[in-house]
Amino acid sequence: MSIKNKALDKETSDKISFMAYIVPAFAETYKMNVQDAFFYLKKYGAWDFLNKHWWALHTDSTFWAVRSLYNVCYQNGGLK
């Protein structure tokens, strides 16, 4: 079976959609471009946090989801 023929399950699709939404929201909030925001989240542990807890974060408002990512970064040495 090729990758083209394999459809994503709904949870994976929802996760990708949320992550594609929240990273630009984080970037906009903290006046970064999206690529810098992604690398910032990776560097300070928020990307792993997002991967693990996306389901809970997506039920929150955008403000609180972004704030949670900020808090993880801050706790791991991020200063932005």
Protein Blocks (a to p, Z undefined) as FASTA:
>chain_A
ZZklpccdfklmmmmmmmmmmmmmmmmmnopafklmmmmmmmnopmmmmmmmmmmmmmpc
fklmmmmmmmmmmmnopaZZ
